[in-house]
């Protein structure tokens, strides 16, 4: 699945993203992915998991465009 970073706090690793179908999903900072480089508006590829009854994004990877 792909989406765009909506908000992200580097200090707390809390944030959310907007999927391509306009659904907001929380970023799961506990999943172990290194999130130091996330910026608002960046495109990411991710997996969705259910945690405590809510959907969270895991295994985020930046989407790059080759030209």
Secondary structure as a PSIPRED ss2 file (coil, helix, strand):
# PSIPRED VFORMAT (PSIPRED V4.0)

   1 X C   1.000  0.000  0.000
   2 X E   0.000  0.000  1.000
   3 X E   0.000  0.000  1.000
   4 X E   0.000  0.000  1.000
   5 X E   0.000  0.000  1.000
   6 X E   0.000  0.000  1.000
   7 X E   0.000  0.000  1.000
   8 X E   0.000  0.000  1.000
   9 X E   0.000  0.000  1.000
  10 X C   1.000  0.000  0.000
  11 X C   1.000  0.000  0.000
  12 X C   1.000  0.000  0.000
  13 X C   1.000  0.000  0.000
  14 X E   0.000  0.000  1.000
  15 X E   0.000  0.000  1.000
  16 X E   0.000  0.000  1.000
  17 X E   0.000  0.000  1.000
  18 X E   0.000  0.000  1.000
  19 X E   0.000  0.000  1.000
  20 X C   1.000  0.000  0.000
  21 X C   1.000  0.000  0.000
  22 X C   1.000  0.000  0.000
  23 X C   1.000  0.000  0.000
  24 X E   0.000  0.000  1.000
  25 X E   0.000  0.000  1.000
  26 X E   0.000  0.000  1.000
  27 X E   0.000  0.000  1.000
  28 X C   1.000  0.000  0.000
  29 X H   0.000  1.000  0.000
  30 X H   0.000  1.000  0.000
  31 X H   0.000  1.000  0.000
  32 X C   1.000  0.000  0.000
  33 X C   1.000  0.000  0.000
  34 X C   1.000  0.000  0.000
  35 X C   1.000  0.000  0.000
  36 X C   1.000  0.000  0.000
  37 X C   1.000  0.000  0.000
  38 X C   1.000  0.000  0.000
  39 X C   1.000  0.000  0.000
  40 X C   1.000  0.000  0.000
  41 X C   1.000  0.000  0.000
  42 X C   1.000  0.000  0.000
  43 X E   0.000  0.000  1.000
  44 X E   0.000  0.000  1.000
  45 X E   0.000  0.000  1.000
  46 X E   0.000  0.000  1.000
  47 X E   0.000  0.000  1.000
  48 X E   0.000  0.000  1.000
  49 X E   0.000  0.000  1.000
  50 X E   0.000  0.000  1.000
  51 X E   0.000  0.000  1.000
  52 X C   1.000  0.000  0.000
  53 X C   1.000  0.000  0.000
  54 X E   0.000  0.000  1.000
  55 X E   0.000  0.000  1.000
  56 X E   0.000  0.000  1.000
  57 X E   0.000  0.000  1.000
  58 X E   0.000  0.000  1.000
  59 X E   0.000  0.000  1.000
  60 X E   0.000  0.000  1.000
  61 X E   0.000  0.000  1.000
  62 X E   0.000  0.000  1.000
  63 X C   1.000  0.000  0.000
  64 X C   1.000  0.000  0.000
  65 X C   1.000  0.000  0.000
  66 X C   1.000  0.000  0.000
  67 X C   1.000  0.000  0.000
